[in-house]
Amino acid sequence: MVADVGGFTGGSYRIVIHATPVCTSPNGFSAGPPLLLPQTGAPVVVEMTIHHQGTANISTRIPGLALSGPAGVEGRSVVLHASRSGSLEASPGIPNDRVACGVVGPVPALL
């Protein structure tokens, strides 16, 4: 996973892959529950620190995560949580720590 994040205040964050490819709700509820890796049952979570300039770059390998298939990121949402701890769950209309959301589109074929 490679992420370049900018425009946020400095502090501890985590990137979480969520199951549903929808980012329409203001609190990120529409992204659904975290994606659980089939072999471990654990959610896909990457912790990061955004520096005081408001940017962070991260590159990490996540064993068991694929581009497509049951453990794939294609067609999933990627949510930035403004904390390194706490619940990954959300309820409609209730504020939480989800501050950004995006959907992973089709992965292009490699040459």
N, C-alpha and C positions, 0 to 999 in steps of 0.2 A: 504494500500500500504506500502510495506517495501522496502527500497532502501539502499544499501551500495555503496558509490561512492568513488573512489580513483584515484589518478594520475593526478589531475587537480590543477591548481593554486588556492589559496584561493580567496574567493569572493562570490558574490551573484549569485545564479543559480536558475533555475526552471526546474522541470520535467513536461513534457507535454505528454499526451497520444494522438497520432496521428492516423488518420483513416486507413491509408494504411500500410500493413505489408511489406514494402520494404525499405531497407536502402542502396541502391546502389549508390546514388549520393553523391559527396563529400560535398555538402552543406546541405544535409538532405532534399532537395526538394522532393525526391522520397517517403518520409514518408507521404506526402499528408497534408491536412488541419488538424487542431486539431479535436479530437473526441468531439462532443457536446452531453452532457447528454440530453436524451429525455425530461425529466420532467422540466428542467430549460433552455435548449438551451445554457448553458454555457460550455466553454471548461474545460477539466480536467487538472488543473494546481496545482502543489505543489511547493511552494517556499522553498528554503533551502540555507544554508550558508556552503561552504566548508572551513574548517579551514586552517590555514597556513601550516599544515602538509600535506595538499592535500587530506584529507579524510572527509567524512560526512556519518552519519547514520541517517535515518529518518524512522519513523513508524507513519502512520496516517490513519484514516478511512475517506473515501470519500463517503458521502451519495449518493445513486443512482448509484454508480459504481458497476458492477458485474463481475464475472469471465468470463461468457459467455453471449450470447444474444446481443440485440441491444445496450445495455450500457455496454457490456463486454470488457475486455482487451485482451481476447484470440484472436490471429490473428491480433493484432494491433501493431503499433510501439510505442516505448517509446523513447522520444528524450530529451536530456539534453541541455537546452538553457543557454548560459553564460551571463544571465542577469535576473533581476526580472521584467523588464518592456520592452516595445517595442512590435513591431508587432510579431505575431506568424506565419505570412505568409512567404513564400519563393518563389523565382523565380529561374528557371534553370540557373546555372552558375554564380549567383550573390552571393558574400559572405554575410553571415548573422551570427547570434549568435548561431546556432545549432552546438554543438561540439561533440556530441556522439549520436548514434542511435542503437537500438536493437529491435527485434521482439519477442513478447510474444508467446511462443509455446503452444501446447495443455496443458490444466490444468489437472493433474492426478486426478483420482477419489479418494475421501477420503475413508478410511476404516471404 
